[in-house]
Amino acid sequence: MKILNDQKNKQSGFTLVEMILYIAICSIFLTGLVYFTWDVVYGRIRSFTHQEVNQNIRFASKRISYEIKNASAVNSISANAISLEMSDSDRNPTEFHLVNGRLKIGYGTSGNCPVNNPCFLTSNKVSVTNLSFTDLSSGNSKNIKFILTVESTGDRREYSISETVETAVEVRSR
């Protein structure tokens, strides 16, 4: 009987070494879990920032290209603004220009986005740091080159993303 009681006492608890080992294993696992969660959260934010910049530059460059292609002539062109003559009187003139880091479009003298009260073409989550237009016309061909640079507006360096697009478009006079 005495032998059975001694065996029960030996099996009824953790030793100090076992306890330290279990705590160390749990600590390593929890530390890895915290770092993994941290990476997922910040990766998600970086992905959203990258997506916002890409969507804005894609939309703005496609819209500028579309309007230049459908213009009947170029009224005026400067380093960071362009005025296009459109065959549709409701959209004549169509203008693009940069105001406080945001690209604006205005068309016609009335409607939703008239020239005297243009609409924003880019969101407030990004900043347009470069918009330049160059006239590449020669002979009968009217070509406009534009360079557009869009950056994220975040203040943290690791979320700073910048994209640039450079395109030349021919004016298809109708």
Backbone as a printed PyTorch tensor [residue, N CA C, xyz], in Angstrom:
tensor([[[  0.7940,  -1.1910,   0.0000],
         [  0.0000,   0.0000,   0.0000],
         [  0.8430,   1.2650,   0.0000]],

        [[  1.8920,   1.2250,   0.6950],
         [  2.7310,   2.3940,   0.7770],
         [  3.3450,   2.7210,  -0.5810]],

        [[  3.6320,   1.7680,  -1.3830],
         [  4.2120,   1.9890,  -2.7000],
         [  3.2090,   2.6930,  -3.6050]],

        [[  1.9330,   2.3410,  -3.5470],
         [  0.9110,   2.9870,  -4.3560],
         [  0.7600,   4.4620,  -4.0080]],

        [[  0.8020,   4.7980,  -2.7360],
         [  0.6900,   6.2020,  -2.3250],
         [  1.8670,   7.0290,  -2.8370]],

        [[  3.0690,   6.4670,  -2.8280],
         [  4.2420,   7.1880,  -3.3240],
         [  4.1280,   7.4540,  -4.8250]],

        [[  3.5800,   6.4950,  -5.5840],
         [  3.4330,   6.6870,  -7.0220],
         [  2.3860,   7.7530,  -7.3330]],

        [[  1.3040,   7.8220,  -6.5700],
         [  0.2830,   8.8510,  -6.7750],
         [  0.8560,  10.2360,  -6.5310]],

        [[  1.6750,  10.3870,  -5.5160],
         [  2.2650,  11.6880,  -5.2130],
         [  3.2360,  12.1400,  -6.3050]],

        [[  3.9400,  11.2180,  -6.9030],
         [  4.8990,  11.5760,  -7.9470],
         [  4.2030,  12.0010,  -9.2420]],

        [[  3.0220,  11.5190,  -9.5410],
         [  2.3430,  11.8020, -10.7930],
         [  1.3690,  12.9760, -10.7030]],

        [[  1.1510,  13.5430,  -9.6140],
         [  0.0830,  14.5260,  -9.4480],
         [  0.5050,  15.9760,  -9.6230]],

        [[  1.4610,  16.3290, -10.4520],
         [  1.8270,  17.7250, -10.6510],
         [  2.9140,  17.8880, -11.6920]],

        [[  3.2730,  19.1670, -11.9600],
         [  4.3300,  19.4920, -12.9090],
         [  5.6000,  19.7790, -12.1380]],

        [[  6.6880,  19.4310, -12.7450],
         [  7.9530,  19.8290, -12.1410],
         [  8.2610,  21.2540, -12.6000]],

        [[  9.1830,  21.8760, -11.9710],
         [  9.5740,  23.2390, -12.3260],
         [ 10.1270,  23.2890, -13.7560]],

        [[ 10.8720,  22.3070, -14.1490],
         [ 11.4430,  22.2570, -15.4970],
         [ 10.3300,  22.1430, -16.5340]],

        [[  9.3350,  21.3010, -16.2800],
         [  8.2100,  21.1720, -17.2090],
         [  7.4450,  22.4900, -17.3330]],

        [[  7.2180,  23.1380, -16.2290],
         [  6.4890,  24.4080, -16.2290],
         [  7.2430,  25.4650, -17.0360]],

        [[  8.5420,  25.5670, -16.8480],
         [  9.3450,  26.5320, -17.6020],
         [  9.3230,  26.1930, -19.0880]],

        [[  9.4020,  24.9190, -19.4180],
         [  9.3640,  24.4830, -20.8110],
         [  8.0260,  24.8300, -21.4620]],

        [[  6.9160,  24.5790, -20.7890],
         [  5.5910,  24.9000, -21.3350],
         [  5.4070,  26.4080, -21.5200]],

        [[  5.8640,  27.1700, -20.5690],
         [  5.7670,  28.6340, -20.6800],
         [  6.6180,  29.1320, -21.8520]],

        [[  7.8050,  28.5710, -22.0350],
         [  8.6720,  28.9770, -23.1450],
         [  8.0270,  28.6370, -24.4890]],

        [[  7.4500,  27.4540, -24.6140],
         [  6.7970,  27.0570, -25.8650],
         [  5.6090,  27.9670, -26.1580]],

        [[  4.7890,  28.2380, -25.1530],
         [  3.6400,  29.1430, -25.3430],
         [  4.1020,  30.5500, -25.7050]],

        [[  5.1630,  31.0240, -25.0870],
         [  5.6780,  32.3650, -25.3860],
         [  6.1710,  32.4550, -26.8250]],

        [[  6.8880,  31.4510, -27.2750],
         [  7.3760,  31.4430, -28.6570],
         [  6.2050,  31.4340, -29.6290]],

        [[  5.2070,  30.6060, -29.3700],
         [  4.0390,  30.5240, -30.2390],
         [  3.2790,  31.8540, -30.2740]],

        [[  3.0440,  32.4610, -29.1180],
         [  2.3060,  33.7260, -29.0660],
         [  3.0910,  34.8660, -29.7160]],

        [[  4.4050,  34.8790, -29.5470],
         [  5.2250,  35.9000, -30.1930],
         [  5.1370,  35.7740, -31.7120]],

        [[  5.2190,  34.5580, -32.2180],
         [  5.0730,  34.3330, -33.6560],
         [  3.7080,  34.7500, -34.1560]],

        [[  2.6750,  34.4720, -33.3870],
         [  1.3140,  34.8470, -33.7610],
         [  1.1520,  36.3670, -33.8110]],

        [[  1.7320,  37.0650, -32.8500],
         [  1.6550,  38.5310, -32.8300],
         [  2.3810,  39.1160, -34.0480]],

        [[  3.5850,  38.6200, -34.3550],
         [  4.3180,  39.1230, -35.5220],
         [  3.5790,  38.8260, -36.8200]],

        [[  2.9840,  37.6490, -36.9270],
         [  2.2250,  37.2940, -38.1190],
         [  1.0270,  38.2290, -38.2870]],

        [[  0.2930,  38.4680, -37.2120],
         [ -0.8610,  39.3700, -37.2600],
         [ -0.4170,  40.7800, -37.6380]],

        [[  0.6720,  41.2340, -37.0700],
         [  1.2240,  42.5580, -37.3710],
         [  1.5390,  42.6880, -38.8640]],

        [[  2.1910,  41.6670, -39.4300],
         [  2.5230,  41.6900, -40.8590],
         [  1.2740,  41.6900, -41.7280]],

        [[  0.2600,  40.9330, -41.3470],
         [ -0.9800,  40.8830, -42.1310],
         [ -1.6640,  42.2440, -42.1360]],

        [[ -1.7590,  42.8740, -40.9740],
         [ -2.4330,  44.1720, -40.8800],
         [ -1.6890,  45.2250, -41.7030]],

        [[ -0.3800,  45.3200, -41.5570],
         [  0.3660,  46.3350, -42.2930],
         [  0.4890,  46.0020, -43.7750]],

        [[  0.4920,  44.7230, -44.1190],
         [  0.4730,  44.3390, -45.5270],
         [ -0.8290,  44.7380, -46.1850]],

        [[ -1.9160,  44.6100, -45.4510],
         [ -3.2320,  45.0070, -45.9570],
         [ -3.2780,  46.5120, -46.2130]],

        [[ -2.7500,  47.2940, -45.2820],
         [ -2.7420,  48.7530, -45.4440],
         [ -1.8860,  49.1410, -46.6520]],

        [[ -0.7270,  48.5180, -46.7850],
         [  0.1480,  48.8210, -47.9260],
         [ -0.5310,  48.4290, -49.2420]],

        [[ -1.2170,  47.3110, -49.2420],
         [ -1.9310,  46.8700, -50.4410],
         [ -3.0380,  47.8500, -50.8190]],

        [[ -3.7950,  48.3190, -49.8420],
         [ -4.8560,  49.2950, -50.1180],
         [ -4.2710,  50.6040, -50.6480]],

        [[ -3.1480,  51.0300, -50.0870],
         [ -2.4970,  52.2570, -50.5480],
         [ -2.0390,  52.1020, -51.9980]],

        [[ -1.4180,  50.9790, -52.2950],
         [ -0.9550,  50.7080, -53.6590],
         [ -2.1370,  50.6590, -54.6310]],

        [[ -3.2140,  50.0350, -54.2010],
         [ -4.4070,  49.9310, -55.0430],
         [ -5.0180,  51.3130, -55.3050]],

        [[ -5.0580,  52.1570, -54.2970],
         [ -5.6150,  53.5070, -54.4490],
         [ -4.8080,  54.3230, -55.4600]],

        [[ -3.4860,  54.2580, -55.3660],
         [ -2.6280,  54.9830, -56.3040],
         [ -2.8290,  54.4510, -57.7230]],

        [[ -2.8370,  53.1270, -57.8690],
         [ -3.0060,  52.5310, -59.2030],
         [ -4.3590,  52.8630, -59.8180]],

        [[ -5.4170,  52.8020, -59.0280],
         [ -6.7450,  53.1150, -59.5580],
         [ -6.8380,  54.5690, -60.0030]],

        [[ -6.2790,  55.4770, -59.2180],
         [ -6.3370,  56.8970, -59.5690],
         [ -5.5280,  57.2070, -60.8230]],

        [[ -4.3280,  56.6650, -60.9320],
         [ -3.5060,  56.9700, -62.1050],
         [ -4.1030,  56.3240, -63.3510]],

        [[ -4.6590,  55.1340, -63.2020],
         [ -5.2650,  54.4640, -64.3560],
         [ -6.4910,  55.2310, -64.8400]],

        [[ -7.3720,  55.6000, -63.9070],
         [ -8.5840,  56.3170, -64.2920],
         [ -8.2550,  57.6740, -64.9140]],

        [[ -7.3570,  58.4210, -64.2770],
         [ -7.0110,  59.7590, -64.7780],
         [ -6.3530,  59.6830, -66.1560]],

        [[ -5.4280,  58.7570, -66.3370],
         [ -4.7470,  58.6770, -67.6380],
         [ -5.6960,  58.2120, -68.7380]],

        [[ -6.5900,  57.2910, -68.4260],
         [ -7.5660,  56.8450, -69.4310],
         [ -8.5280,  57.9720, -69.7930]],

        [[ -8.9370,  58.7480, -68.8080],
         [ -9.8700,  59.8480, -69.0730],
         [ -9.2090,  60.9450, -69.9040]],

        [[ -7.9730,  61.2860, -69.5750],
         [ -7.2520,  62.2920, -70.3610],
         [ -7.0740,  61.7930, -71.7970]],

        [[ -6.6660,  60.5410, -71.9530],
         [ -6.4850,  59.9650, -73.2950],
         [ -7.7900,  59.9760, -74.0780]],

        [[ -8.8780,  59.5930, -73.4270],
         [-10.1870,  59.5590, -74.0820],
         [-10.5930,  60.9440, -74.5810]],

        [[-10.4400,  61.9440, -73.7340],
         [-10.8430,  63.3010, -74.1070],
         [ -9.9580,  63.8620, -75.2230]],

        [[ -8.6580,  63.5790, -75.1750],
         [ -7.7680,  64.0600, -76.2420],
         [ -8.1220,  63.3860, -77.5640]],

        [[ -8.3610,  62.0760, -77.5350],
         [ -8.7190,  61.3510, -78.7650],
         [-10.0000,  61.8890, -79.3840]],

        [[-10.9650,  62.2660, -78.5560],
         [-12.2610,  62.7160, -79.0550],
         [-12.3370,  64.2150, -79.2990]],

        [[-11.2450,  64.9270, -79.0780],
         [-11.2350,  66.3730, -79.3190],
         [-11.1600,  66.6470, -80.8180]],

        [[-11.7250,  67.7770, -81.2050],
         [-11.6090,  68.1700, -82.6100],
         [-10.3800,  69.0450, -82.8320]],

        [[ -9.8990,  69.6810, -81.7630],
         [ -8.6840,  70.5020, -81.8490],
         [ -8.1910,  70.7950, -80.4370]],

        [[ -6.9980,  71.3470, -80.3620],
         [ -6.4260,  71.7650, -79.0820],
         [ -6.4880,  73.2800, -79.0280]],

        [[ -7.2310,  73.8180, -78.0410],
         [ -7.3230,  75.2760, -77.8900],
         [ -6.0150,  75.8490, -77.3830]],

        [[ -5.5450,  75.3060, -76.2630],
         [ -4.2870,  75.7840, -75.6880],
         [ -3.6530,  74.6510, -74.8930]],

        [[ -2.3480,  74.7380, -74.8040],
         [ -1.6030,  73.7330, -74.0530],
         [ -0.4990,  74.4470, -73.2960]],

        [[ -0.3650,  74.1180, -72.0290],
         [  0.7220,  74.6720, -71.2250],
         [  1.3930,  73.5070, -70.5060]],

        [[  2.3640,  73.8180, -69.6860],
         [  3.1220,  72.7630, -69.0190],
         [  2.2350,  71.8600, -68.1630]],

        [[  1.2330,  72.4350, -67.4760],
         [  0.4140,  71.6020, -66.5870],
         [ -1.0870,  71.7850, -66.7920]],

        [[ -1.4980,  72.2110, -67.9670],
         [ -2.9320,  72.3490, -68.2680],
         [ -3.1430,  72.2260, -69.7710]],

        [[ -4.3450,  71.7960, -70.1230],
         [ -4.6980,  71.6800, -71.5360],
         [ -6.1660,  72.0350, -71.7010]],

        [[ -6.4710,  72.7130, -72.7990],
         [ -7.8490,  73.0520, -73.1530],
         [ -8.1210,  72.4690, -74.5320]],

        [[ -9.1890,  71.6700, -74.6140],
         [ -9.5190,  70.9670, -75.8510],
         [-10.8150,  71.4890, -76.4410]],

        [[-10.8430,  71.6020, -77.7590],
         [-12.0730,  71.9660, -78.4570],
         [-12.7930,  70.6680, -78.8060]],

        [[-14.0520,  70.5830, -78.3940],
         [-14.8400,  69.3750, -78.6380],
         [-15.9160,  69.6640, -79.6780]],

        [[-16.2910,  68.6540, -80.4500],
         [-17.3500,  68.8360, -81.4510],
         [-18.7220,  68.9260, -80.7860]],

        [[-18.8880,  68.3160, -79.6240],
         [-20.1310,  68.4030, -78.8530],
         [-20.1480,  69.7410, -78.1130]],

        [[-21.1220,  70.5960, -78.4140],
         [-21.1490,  71.9400, -77.8200],
         [-21.3390,  71.9000, -76.3040]],

        [[-21.9640,  70.8510, -75.7730],
         [-22.1350,  70.7410, -74.3210],
         [-20.8130,  70.4570, -73.6080]],

        [[-19.8420,  69.9470, -74.3290],
         [-18.5550,  69.5850, -73.7230],
         [-17.4210,  70.4940, -74.2080]],

        [[-17.7730,  71.5860, -74.8710],
         [-16.7690,  72.4810, -75.4220],
         [-16.6480,  73.7290, -74.5670]],

        [[-15.5040,  74.0940, -74.0900],
         [-14.2300,  73.3880, -74.1340],
         [-14.1270,  72.3570, -72.9990]],

        [[-13.1940,  71.4490, -73.1230],
         [-12.8610,  70.5060, -72.0520],
         [-11.4610,  70.8430, -71.5780]],

        [[-11.3170,  71.0330, -70.2670],
         [-10.0270,  71.4540, -69.7130],
         [ -9.5850,  70.5360, -68.5860]],

        [[ -8.2890,  70.2830, -68.5390],
         [ -7.6470,  69.5540, -67.4470],
         [ -6.6090,  70.4720, -66.8340]],

        [[ -6.5670,  70.5270, -65.5130],
         [ -5.5110,  71.2780, -64.8500],
         [ -5.3220,  70.7540, -63.4290]],

        [[ -4.2150,  71.1470, -62.8500],
         [ -3.8050,  70.6790, -61.5300],
         [ -4.0430,  71.7800, -60.5060]],

        [[ -4.7520,  71.4330, -59.4130],
         [ -5.0230,  72.3890, -58.3420],
         [ -4.7160,  71.7180, -57.0070]],

        [[ -3.7470,  72.2390, -56.2880],
         [ -3.3820,  71.7380, -54.9600],
         [ -3.1900,  70.2250, -54.9230]],

        [[ -2.4980,  69.6950, -55.8970],
         [ -2.1920,  68.2750, -55.9130],
         [ -3.3160,  67.3710, -56.3740]],

        [[ -4.3810,  67.9520, -56.8930],
         [ -5.4940,  67.1420, -57.4060],
         [ -5.8050,  67.5540, -58.8340]],

        [[ -6.0810,  66.5630, -59.6540],
         [ -6.3900,  66.7900, -61.0580],
         [ -7.8610,  67.1340, -61.1990]],

        [[ -8.1480,  68.1950, -61.9630],
         [ -9.5310,  68.6250, -62.1830],
         [ -9.8610,  68.5860, -63.6690]],

        [[-11.1440,  68.3080, -63.9520],
         [-11.6540,  68.3380, -65.3140],
         [-12.8850,  69.2310, -65.3350]],

        [[-12.9600,  70.0590, -66.3560],
         [-14.1340,  70.8960, -66.5670],
         [-14.5120,  70.8300, -68.0250]],

        [[-15.8070,  70.7410, -68.2930],
         [-16.2350,  70.7000, -69.6900],
         [-17.5100,  71.4920, -69.8720]],

        [[-17.5190,  72.2600, -70.9520],
         [-18.6780,  73.0810, -71.2760],
         [-18.8510,  74.2490, -70.3270]],

        [[-19.9540,  74.9640, -70.5220],
         [-20.2460,  76.1210, -69.6670],
         [-21.3890,  75.8480, -68.7100]],

        [[-22.0130,  74.6870, -68.8250],
         [-23.0900,  74.3180, -67.9000],
         [-23.0110,  72.8180, -67.6590]],

        [[-23.8590,  72.3170, -66.7830],
         [-23.8500,  70.8900, -66.4750],
         [-23.2020,  70.6110, -65.1370]],

        [[-22.7850,  69.3760, -64.9470],
         [-22.2250,  68.9490, -63.6610],
         [-20.8380,  69.5020, -63.3840]],

        [[-20.0050,  69.5700, -64.3830],
         [-18.6130,  70.0050, -64.2010],
         [-18.2370,  71.0640, -65.2290]],

        [[-18.8140,  72.2480, -65.1560],
         [-18.4530,  73.2750, -66.1370],
         [-17.0230,  73.7600, -65.9050]],

        [[-16.4920,  74.4210, -66.8920],
         [-15.1180,  74.9050, -66.8280],
         [-14.9150,  75.8590, -65.6540]],

        [[-15.9350,  76.6540, -65.3200],
         [-15.7840,  77.6070, -64.2140],
         [-15.9530,  76.9540, -62.8430]],

        [[-16.3880,  75.6920, -62.7720],
         [-16.5010,  74.9480, -61.5170],
         [-16.1650,  73.4770, -61.7840]],

        [[-14.8930,  73.1770, -62.0750],
         [-14.5200,  71.8180, -62.4890],
         [-14.6170,  70.7990, -61.3550]],

        [[-14.6730,  69.5340, -61.7450],
         [-14.7600,  68.4150, -60.8020],
         [-13.3810,  67.7820, -60.6170]],

        [[-13.1990,  67.1860, -59.4430],
         [-11.9510,  66.4690, -59.1920],
         [-11.9510,  65.1560, -59.9530]],

        [[-10.8300,  64.8380, -60.5420],
         [-10.6690,  63.5790, -61.2610],
         [ -9.9110,  62.5600, -60.4100]],

        [[ -9.1680,  63.0300, -59.4220],
         [ -8.4450,  62.1380, -58.5080],
         [ -8.9970,  62.3090, -57.1010]],

        [[ -8.8230,  61.2770, -56.2910],
         [ -9.3600,  61.3090, -54.9280],
         [ -8.4510,  62.1180, -54.0060]],

        [[ -8.9500,  62.3850, -52.8140],
         [ -8.1550,  63.1300, -51.8370],
         [ -7.1800,  62.2240, -51.0860]],

        [[ -7.1650,  60.9280, -51.4060],
         [ -6.2440,  59.9920, -50.7620],
         [ -4.9050,  59.9190, -51.4820]],

        [[ -4.8230,  60.5840, -52.6330],
         [ -3.5740,  60.6260, -53.3960],
         [ -3.2680,  62.0690, -53.7770]],

        [[ -2.0410,  62.2820, -54.1940],
         [ -1.6150,  63.6120, -54.6240],
         [ -0.9610,  63.5010, -56.0010]],

        [[ -1.3770,  64.3600, -56.9040],
         [ -0.7530,  64.4100, -58.2280],
         [  0.4350,  65.3590, -58.1110]],

        [[  1.6300,  64.8100, -58.2350],
         [  2.8340,  65.6230, -58.0530],
         [  3.4120,  66.1190, -59.3680]],

        [[  2.9800,  65.5250, -60.4790],
         [  3.4780,  65.9820, -61.7700],
         [  2.3960,  65.7750, -62.8170]],

        [[  2.0860,  66.8150, -63.5290],
         [  1.2080,  66.7460, -64.6880],
         [  1.8090,  67.6710, -65.7270]],

        [[  2.2310,  67.1050, -66.8340],
         [  2.8050,  67.9490, -67.8820],
         [  2.2910,  67.4970, -69.2410]],

        [[  2.0050,  68.4720, -70.0730],
         [  1.5340,  68.2390, -71.4320],
         [  2.5650,  68.8020, -72.4010]],

        [[  2.7940,  68.0710, -73.4800],
         [  3.7310,  68.5040, -74.5100],
         [  3.0860,  68.2920, -75.8690]],

        [[  3.1920,  69.2870, -76.7260],
         [  2.6470,  69.1890, -78.0800],
         [  3.6870,  68.5150, -78.9760]],

        [[  3.3540,  67.3510, -79.5000],
         [  4.2500,  66.6100, -80.3890],
         [  3.7740,  66.6520, -81.8380]],

        [[  2.9210,  67.6030, -82.1600],
         [  2.3250,  67.6750, -83.4990],
         [  3.3740,  67.9510, -84.5620]],

        [[  3.1410,  67.3240, -85.7140],
         [  3.9970,  67.5840, -86.8720],
         [  3.1850,  67.3080, -88.1280]],

        [[  3.2060,  68.2420, -89.0380],
         [  2.4450,  68.0810, -90.2730],
         [  0.9540,  67.9990, -90.0000]],

        [[  0.3170,  66.9810, -90.5360],
         [ -1.1260,  66.7990, -90.3470],
         [ -1.4690,  66.0590, -89.0610]],

        [[ -0.4900,  65.5200, -88.3970],
         [ -0.7130,  64.7320, -87.1870],
         [ -0.6550,  65.6190, -85.9450]],

        [[ -1.7220,  65.5780, -85.1420],
         [ -1.7610,  66.3450, -83.8890],
         [ -1.6280,  65.3530, -82.7370]],

        [[ -0.4920,  65.3820, -82.0690],
         [ -0.2190,  64.4660, -80.9640],
         [  0.0890,  65.2470, -79.6960]],

        [[ -0.4220,  64.7400, -78.5960],
         [ -0.1800,  65.3380, -77.2860],
         [  0.4370,  64.2720, -76.3920]],

        [[  1.5580,  64.6140, -75.7890],
         [  2.1810,  63.7220, -74.8070],
         [  1.8700,  64.2750, -73.4240]],

        [[  1.5110,  63.3750, -72.5030],
         [  1.3400,  63.8260, -71.1290],
         [  2.0360,  62.8750, -70.1740]],

        [[  2.5410,  63.4500, -69.1010],
         [  3.1830,  62.6940, -68.0280],
         [  2.3920,  62.9810, -66.7610]],

        [[  2.0150,  61.9210, -66.0700],
         [  1.2030,  62.0360, -64.8630],
         [  1.8560,  61.2170, -63.7610]],

        [[  2.1300,  61.8430, -62.6210],
         [  2.6950,  61.1510, -61.4660],
         [  1.7310,  61.2860, -60.2990]],

        [[  1.3750,  60.1510, -59.7140],
         [  0.4540,  60.1120, -58.5800],
         [  1.1690,  59.4500, -57.4090]],

        [[  1.0630,  60.0610, -56.2300],
         [  1.6840,  59.5270, -55.0170],
         [  0.6430,  59.3770, -53.9270]],

        [[  0.9140,  58.4630, -53.0020],
         [  0.0390,  58.3190, -51.8420],
         [  0.2740,  59.4990, -50.9040]],

        [[ -0.7440,  59.8430, -50.1310],
         [ -0.6260,  61.0000, -49.2380],
         [ -0.2740,  60.6000, -47.8130]],

        [[ -0.0060,  59.3310, -47.5700],
         [  0.3320,  58.8750, -46.2180],
         [  1.6250,  59.4910, -45.7300]],

        [[  1.7310,  59.6530, -44.4270],
         [  2.9100,  60.2880, -43.8570],
         [  4.0000,  59.2810, -43.4850]],

        [[  3.7030,  57.9940, -43.5250],
         [  4.7100,  56.9880, -43.1850],
         [  5.4790,  56.5810, -44.4330]],

        [[  6.7810,  56.4820, -44.2970],
         [  7.6510,  56.1790, -45.4270],
         [  7.3380,  54.8220, -46.0490]],

        [[  7.0160,  53.8260, -45.2300],
         [  6.7770,  52.4890, -45.7770],
         [  5.4830,  52.3940, -46.5780]],

        [[  4.6030,  53.3970, -46.4530],
         [  3.3760,  53.4140, -47.2430],
         [  3.4520,  54.4260, -48.3770]],

        [[  4.6250,  54.9670, -48.6160],
         [  4.8060,  55.9540, -49.6740],
         [  4.9600,  55.2330, -51.0110]],

        [[  3.9800,  55.4310, -51.8760],
         [  3.9790,  54.7820, -53.1830],
         [  3.8140,  55.8620, -54.2470]],

        [[  4.5760,  55.7540, -55.3070],
         [  4.5030,  56.7130, -56.4040],
         [  4.4670,  55.9540, -57.7280]],

        [[  3.5700,  56.3680, -58.6040],
         [  3.4570,  55.7620, -59.9330],
         [  3.4710,  56.8820, -60.9720]],

        [[  4.1200,  56.6330, -62.0920],
         [  4.1820,  57.5990, -63.1870],
         [  3.7640,  56.9220, -64.4790]],

        [[  2.9670,  57.6320, -65.2570],
         [  2.5810,  57.1420, -66.5810],
         [  2.9290,  58.2280, -67.5990]],

        [[  3.4610,  57.7970, -68.7290],
         [  3.8120,  58.7150, -69.8170],
         [  3.1760,  58.1670, -71.0870]],

        [[  2.3330,  58.9660, -71.7160],
         [  1.5710,  58.5050, -72.8710],
         [  1.4910,  59.6040, -73.9210]],

        [[  1.4580,  59.1900, -75.1720],
         [  1.2100,  60.1130, -76.2760],
         [ -0.0920,  59.6970, -76.9470]],

        [[ -0.9420,  60.6860, -77.2300],
         [ -2.2640,  60.4230, -77.7940],
         [ -2.4560,  61.3160, -79.0160]],

        [[ -3.0520,  60.7500, -80.0450],
         [ -3.3290,  61.5210, -81.2570],
         [ -4.7320,  62.1090, -81.1850]],

        [[ -4.8510,  63.3850, -81.5340],
         [ -6.1540,  64.0470, -81.6130],
         [ -6.8120,  63.5840, -82.9010]],

        [[ -7.9680,  62.9800, -82.7710],
         [ -8.6940,  62.4760, -83.9490],
         [ -9.7510,  63.4910, -84.3440]],

        [[ -9.3660,  64.4870, -85.0630],
         [-10.3010,  65.5390, -85.4830],
         [-11.4520,  64.9200, -86.2500]],

        [[-12.6720,  65.2490, -85.8070],
         [-13.8530,  64.6620, -86.4620],
         [-14.5640,  65.6690, -87.2900]]])
